[in-house]
């Protein structure tokens, strides 16, 4: 598989990546919304997740959304297109759990490279189609790198606090494979997201730097943590300031927060972040908090009103949505963001 891809305009990916640095200076960039929320609308069955290729696979595959890039690619393509139609500048690849660690739950470690490559390729094709229609609004692909379902900072066994279910090197190796495939598939940037344990994220960042050095390339990196509750800390116990210090050792396109909280509850932590970093700031909050059925009730209009407060206070350079958000949410966010200039940092960190 070629490691040097070109978009539909014939621009080498390395050159296209540079465009995002120009774009983020001119406008507040719009990130897409939830992939899972949109895929739930299809109500895919076990057979749909399997497709023809995995028809006789001996383990259950239902719920493995990342696999749909291989077995139901038309659905993934349609979701990306819907978010671009809504005004998104950046879509995330369908690879939130796309590591050997994440795929071990489904016994699919052997297809991790292909899964990430295909996910990036699908997003790349859709992005290029929209860029070709409107070259003045280039569209970008963010390779989504999730946190895995294991933590390197804490023990899962309360009786053995020194035990770890995963090592830093385990994470580095898994993330490196994912990063290579995401780049090969055509990602313009990499998004290390939904960080609940910063040590996991540091392994991902280490892997990214390894790949960059080995290939002699530069690729923009977004980092997005998760404040889990009203304590204002990540799950592994870091405050906003501590999280920021932990990830600021390499140049980042942006640092921000996503998931866990709605836009209203996330705002004070975003304010702290924005006041203390010279990096661009991103946010993609949930559509409020989940109800008793695990569903998200915050309407696009309600979310737009909360996001307007971010914009009024000069908090963000990149804004989008996480759990529960749809193209309708993203459209209203994009509409209001057009009326504002990008955040300008006064911080020195």
ABEGO torsion letter per residue (X at the ends): XBABBBBAAGBBAAAAAAAAAAAAAABBBBBBBBAAAAAAAAGBBAAAAAEAAAAABABBABGBAAAAAAABAAAAAAAAAAAAAAGBABBBBBAAAABAAAAAAAGAAAAAAAAAAAAAAAAAAAAAAAAAABAABBBBBBBBBBAEABBAABBABAABAABBABBAAAAAAAAAAAAAAAAAAGBABBBBBGBABAAAAAAAAAAAAAAAAAAGBBBBBBBBBBBABAAGBBAAGBBAAAAAAAAAABBBABBBBBEGBBAAAAAAAAAAAAAABABBBBBBBBBEBBBAAGBBABBAAAAAAAAAAAAAAGABABBBBBBGBBAAAAAAAAAAAAABBBBBBABAX
